[in-house]
Amino acid sequence: MASGWAQDGAVQDQIDSTVNDAVDRARQALGHGESAEFCHECGEPIPEARRKALRGVQYCVTCQAALDKKQQDHAGYNRRGSKDSQLR
């Protein structure tokens, strides 16, 4: 199928790239190492149950929720935008 300048398999390459980016973000979100006893953001103690449940936790629930929301707000990159949206 002729598709102009796009090479064969370009759509699948975009899909693969999007999936790989999502997997990388999920892996980075997984905790590793020693959990902190106090939140790195506000300094409040992190409950023992949270430290046991999540490896490498560094933030209390409130601060982690705020950080997650901030990251979610900046993660809206549209790889499949139309030509019109790219021209704006």
C-alpha positions, -999 to 999 in steps of 0.1 A, spaced: 0 0 0 14 34 -10 16 58 19 37 87 7 69 92 26 62 67 53 83 35 52 68 1 53 58 -9 89 58 28 101 25 24 119 37 -7 137 69 11 146 48 39 162 27 13 181 58 -5 193 75 27 204 44 38 224 42 4 241 79 4 249 77 39 264 48 28 286 66 -3 298 97 18 305 76 43 326 60 14 345 94 -1 353 108 32 365 77 36 388 84 3 405 103 8 437 137 -6 444 161 -4 473 154 6 508 123 25 518 126 59 535 112 63 570 102 99 563 87 115 532 113 132 510 88 159 501 71 169 534 91 151 561 62 133 576 67 96 587 58 70 562 36 43 578 53 9 582 26 -8 563 33 13 532 70 7 535 65 -30 537 39 -30 508 60 -10 484 98 -16 480 118 16 479 90 40 487 102 76 493 70 96 497 39 95 518 6 87 501 -4 124 498 29 136 483 31 105 460 -5 112 447 5 149 440 37 137 421 17 111 401 -8 138 391 19 162 380 36 134 359 2 125 344 -4 161 334 29 162 315 25 127 298 0 138 272 23 137 242 3 128 211 24 107 187 -4 102 162 -15 139 159 -30 149 126 -11 171 101 -34 200 110 -25 197 147 12 196 139 10 228 119 -4 249 147 
